[in-house]
Amino acid sequence: MIAMLALAVVASVFSLVIPRVIQAVIDGPVVEGDTSGLWLLTAIIGALGLGEAFLVWLRRYIQAKVALGVEADLRRDIYRHVQRLHAGFHDRFQTGQLLSRATGDLGRIRRFAAWGMIFLVINIFTYLAVIAQLVQIYWPLGLVVAASAVPLFFLSRNFARGYITASRAEQDQQGEVANLAEETAQGIRVIKAFGRARHVTEKFDGGSAKLYDISINKVRMLSRSWAMFDAIPNLVLAAVLIGGALAVANDKMTIGELVAFVTLQLMLVWPIEALGWIIANGNEAMTAADRVYDVLDTEPAIVDRPGARDLPRAEAKGHLRFEGVRFAYDGTDKTVLDGLDLDVRPGETLAVAGVTGCGKTTMLSLAPRLYDVTAGRVLLDGHDVRDLTLESLRLNVATAFEDPTLFSMSVRENLTLGRQEATEADIEEALRVAQADFVYDLPWGLDTRIGEQGLSLSGGQRQRLALARAVIVKPAVLILDDPLSALDVHTEELVERALASVLAGTTALVAVHRPSTVALADRVALLEDGRIVAVGTHSELLESTPAYRAVLSAESDSVGAAA
Ligand SMILES: Nc1ncnc2c1ncn2[C@@H]1O[C@H](COP(=O)(O)OP(=O)(O)OP(=O)(O)O)[C@@H](O)[C@H]1O
């Protein structure tokens, strides 16, 4: 960047010297009729012109690299940072806003690094250098030109104030429109199924029209100021021509000096005209940078503590313990878990049952630290999970979520997401356990690329792949959030039978809704009012705890009703 700015300044010096050589040509060879020095002077002008052209080319060459480099680095930083940010951030931050920051806003910053900033430096330098020369040629007129900076300053200040608000509003609205497009693309099936195409189109049109209005208002602001920035240097030029003609008539200036004066002054017209554009460009980059730094300045809430230790997979036994755990989601005052205690022994499969919305998923997500407890602690083999490195914790604790997100990559890549070194035998076993052999019948088998989020597969197929993906990790603790909800009873039974052999050596914590899934568990815990109120085998709880009977019968009723 420094090289680029230095080249720009040197090129401006070259162009600023040319009018002074013209002055020498007029006052020498032209006025005196002596052409002997003409060739040297024109050769100097030619050399200066060529030199300037070369420097401009070199600057532009560097400029592209620098500006695109700034954009690429920032984009990489944002992506990395977003990966480090905790789940709570993503719960609140709209995806469309994130996308527009990583694309449109970065483009604005690049344009300023490539153009606005360079012209700002060149133009300020040119302005000062020209004024210095004008004062030196004929100071009274030089001061008149210098005085034009006063209205320009107030004009720029007013323009910048209004424009900055307009450009932030435009960028936020662009994020909003991106969000509307993203959400409707994601939910296109729901929209079609409910026949809501017209409704969402109207909503999108509304957002789009608002963006149009904001943008038009911004462009009007720029064109108004452009006209003013254009008028000032031309009015001053008219004044200079009158004053200059009088000065030449009174022998205060030579004709050559007047030509040099006017030529130099003409060099100010473009820098002043461009002031509005540069301010606009700078303001847009500034508000874009604000939006980018809204993301970059958010500290990830879930990171390795200083001195966090690794728990190698070979050492992990899978003893999971919740001690006095309290939890409330950020920005809410509702306590979801309120003094929850639970001990899951190594190798045991423990099911958590409870009415819908009681906090089963929340509780499960505390073990791999997708969220951190508000109070109390979660222990893995006696270590507070916050004292373990995130990398080793997540190698030891694998999760299959109820909503199985698959990525647009091959089946194999999806399966080995958590353990890239998995062998063919591991993959085969995991597919067998999850009853997901259907993948072998896909057009390219395991190499078939599954569509965006695996939409080309059925819900049950996706769920089985997500289960295989978790099983393949061979974790010490397997977290299964109602992993069989989309399977038919027959397939569920097959999966349960195969899972039983895998779960024999693994600690498993399973959120269950259906009485049939409880069959997987050695013991069941009942979650109620944010606590575990009863733990025992399925038959013990059925006998001793009416609330447990109520939960399971309600769930089986709803399954029955749905069927
Ligand atoms: N990301 C979130 N931000 C704020 N509140 C949340 C969030 N996720 C869940 N909740 C709230 O926390 C409570 C517990 O939700 P959770 O998903 O853990 O229940 P659940 O028992 O798993 O429900 P289900 O049986 O329907 O799957 C609910 O009241 C829910 O509204």
The ligand as an SDF file (V2000), in Angstrom:
LIG
                    3D

 31 33  0  0  0  0  0  0  0  0999 V2000
  -31.5890  -21.4210   20.9250 N   0  0  0  0  0  0  0  0  0  0  0  0
  -32.5100  -21.1520   21.8480 C   0  0  0  0  0  0  0  0  0  0  0  0
  -32.6370  -19.9030   22.3290 N   0  0  0  0  0  0  0  0  0  0  0  0
  -33.5690  -19.6180   23.2810 C   0  0  0  0  0  0  0  0  0  0  0  0
  -34.4170  -20.5290   23.8010 N   0  0  0  0  0  0  0  0  0  0  0  0
  -34.3440  -21.7870   23.3650 C   0  0  0  0  0  0  0  0  0  0  0  0
  -33.3820  -22.1730   22.3620 C   0  0  0  0  0  0  0  0  0  0  0  0
  -33.5300  -23.4930   22.1120 N   0  0  0  0  0  0  0  0  0  0  0  0
  -34.5240  -23.9070   22.9310 C   0  0  0  0  0  0  0  0  0  0  0  0
  -35.0140  -22.9010   23.6830 N   0  0  0  0  0  0  0  0  0  0  0  0
  -36.0740  -22.9850   24.7030 C   0  0  0  0  0  0  0  0  0  0  0  0
  -35.6060  -23.8620   25.7260 O   0  0  0  0  0  0  0  0  0  0  0  0
  -36.6290  -24.7350   26.1580 C   0  0  0  0  0  0  0  0  0  0  0  0
  -36.1600  -26.1890   26.0490 C   0  0  0  0  0  0  0  0  0  0  0  0
  -35.9850  -26.5210   24.6920 O   0  0  0  0  0  0  0  0  0  0  0  0
  -35.3960  -27.9250   24.2390 P   0  0  0  0  0  0  0  0  0  0  0  0
  -35.2640  -27.8930   22.7620 O   0  0  0  0  0  0  0  0  0  0  0  0
  -34.2030  -28.2310   25.0380 O   0  0  0  0  0  0  0  0  0  0  0  0
  -36.5780  -28.9080   24.6970 O   0  0  0  0  0  0  0  0  0  0  0  0
  -36.7810  -30.4420   24.3520 P   0  0  0  0  0  0  0  0  0  0  0  0
  -37.1620  -31.0910   25.6320 O   0  0  0  0  0  0  0  0  0  0  0  0
  -35.6080  -31.0050   23.6450 O   0  0  0  0  0  0  0  0  0  0  0  0
  -38.0110  -30.3490   23.3890 O   0  0  0  0  0  0  0  0  0  0  0  0
  -38.5460  -31.4330   22.3330 P   0  0  0  0  0  0  0  0  0  0  0  0
  -39.0040  -32.6070   23.1390 O   0  0  0  0  0  0  0  0  0  0  0  0
  -39.6910  -30.7360   21.6880 O   0  0  0  0  0  0  0  0  0  0  0  0
  -37.4300  -31.7340   21.3870 O   0  0  0  0  0  0  0  0  0  0  0  0
  -37.8400  -24.4320   25.3010 C   0  0  0  0  0  0  0  0  0  0  0  0
  -38.6950  -23.6130   26.0850 O   0  0  0  0  0  0  0  0  0  0  0  0
  -37.3090  -23.6420   24.1320 C   0  0  0  0  0  0  0  0  0  0  0  0
  -38.2290  -22.6530   23.7560 O   0  0  0  0  0  0  0  0  0  0  0  0
  1  2  1  0
  2  3  1  0
  2  7  2  0
  3  4  2  0
  4  5  1  0
  5  6  2  0
  6  7  1  0
  6 10  1  0
  7  8  1  0
  8  9  2  0
  9 10  1  0
 10 11  1  0
 11 12  1  0
 11 30  1  0
 12 13  1  0
 13 14  1  0
 13 28  1  0
 14 15  1  0
 15 16  1  0
 16 17  2  0
 16 18  1  0
 16 19  1  0
 19 20  1  0
 20 21  2  0
 20 22  1  0
 20 23  1  0
 23 24  1  0
 24 25  2  0
 24 26  1  0
 24 27  1  0
 28 29  1  0
 28 30  1  0
 30 31  1  0
M  END
$$$$
